């Protein structure tokens, strides 16, 4: 190539063409990964709960193993939210029974809302369930973003053990539960729509199972059949899962948008890939989520193909392509950038306040 020659930037159709062999989902990978992760999580959790002593070193280690394994298993909810009807038959039901319901995270809490995060006209606005303008909200908001996580398991217990059955009888409470307590969101301004058709009955079925499971477990502990240690170990595991996932969420975007509508390329530049070391990074960013920026670009690509797609794009794209600017070797530079940006700011930016 002669000096001064520029490399043409490929369009989206050309990029998808270069990666077309990576789009098919592997049912074997999905099933094996989910089931193995759940098996490790359940094994560690049972061993931790069965130990006769307090929270000694081994118990803490088992809780950490359980949390990392359950985090991986739980985050298949993200893949499920992108499934089209008929994809991997039985997977969603199995995931709910093995992972979602025991962790108080039924799939309906993400399916139907996560797609709003990917809509071009909603991303980064008050209508986005998974975005906050943290870079404009001050450092206190960044700290609170993480510190609120230990209360999440308690909130879920109250939501499904008490509020669910009451909301079936009290319509105003049902509206509150559906709109405010039925989605995995970081944006408190987001309002969930009521489910319709088959989804409505699916909600009732899962809420009923969760309510029955919570009160049955409580009875087993009150009567001494199960030790209260079961609750403590489960709560510690669930809290650690929530903390790790919230840290991952904190580094998924730059959170610098002030509420205006962004172009596709602006959304890409506001998103982040954390390449890191595969084994260690996978513990915090499982199921392909260390390539979160790439996922926003190619949301229909299965998680197991993202590493290969990332490597191919780095070879395929020209040196000045914006995709190269969203890649970080580690998560801490992402946190440091957000921390610097948040200094001196307090509260929502004006556009966000007007929208809400």
Secondary structure as UniProt FT lines:
FT   TURN            3..4
FT   HELIX           12..18
FT   HELIX           20..22
FT   HELIX           27..50
FT   HELIX           57..74
FT   HELIX           76..80
FT   TURN            81..82
FT   TURN            85..86
FT   TURN            89..90
FT   HELIX           91..95
FT   HELIX           96..100
FT   TURN            101..104
FT   HELIX           107..109
FT   TURN            110..113
FT   HELIX           114..118
FT   TURN            120..124
FT   TURN            126..127
FT   TURN            129..130
FT   HELIX           134..136
FT   HELIX           139..147
FT   HELIX           148..151
FT   HELIX           152..158
FT   HELIX           159..163
FT   HELIX           164..169
FT   HELIX           171..180
FT   TURN            188..189
FT   HELIX           198..222
FT   TURN            223..224
FT   HELIX           229..250
FT   TURN            251..252
FT   HELIX           264..269
FT   STRAND          273..274
FT   HELIX           278..284
FT   TURN            286..288
FT   HELIX           289..291
FT   HELIX           292..297
FT   TURN            299..300
FT   HELIX           303..305
FT   HELIX           306..316
FT   TURN            319..320
FT   HELIX           322..326
FT   STRAND          327..328
FT   HELIX           332..342
FT   TURN            343..344
FT   HELIX           350..355
//
